[in-house]
Amino acid sequence: MRVGVYIDGYNLYYGARRMAGKSTPGWRWLDVRALTNRVISTNSTWNEWSLERVVYCTARISGASNSVGQREQDVYLRALTRSGSVDHIEYGNYVARVATAPLAVKSAKGKPVLTTSAWPVMVQDSSGSTVPDATFMVSVARREEKGSDVNVASHLLIDTLTGAIDAAVVISNDSDLAMPIGVARTRVPVGLVNPTSGYLAGKLSGTPTEGVGNHWWYGLQLDDLTSCQLPDPVAGTVRKPQPW
């Protein structure tokens, strides 16, 4: 059974960081091939499988806004390729822009609640009259990764529809992948790994028997991350960043 693995790098990174703690060392030097081997071995009933192709989808961090992050990411991407942890890296785009939106706070359920003018902070018009319930508009710097979900979906469907794989593992909790994963399940068994500590996105759920069957789901654990680290150094020259 030839298994293709499709990883949303940013979804994995931020899910793992939330799980482990931003400043906690020991999880970022992740060997994604070893991680996938571990997860398949402990959660699937697949027989005589082998990792045919590991595709890592990410975007390069801009050095203009985060020079340290850019250097550390470059080191990690070199480590992934030189160690053979991945077979292919597909790049999206990292976009920096200014976004405008109404000022808001979180409700108890995490939903946005707009902040409006009221004493002691009240808006007045040009005549000095108060404008209760006026909306405050703010502009903020937004840095966003674009394209990883599309690239995960594209590689998954291409490999599935061309018969290049017999089973697939997707590491992401992005509900935008619901349709391509659903299509893949009609042709090959699919293992879905949620890399976050939160609930599985509802659109990614399903039953083990739908489509061709033999599907499975797994929520990544901190021990999975710390147990699947790359050697340091990789290939004798690529050294793990000090804070990692």
Disulfide bonds with the S-S distance in Angstrom:
none
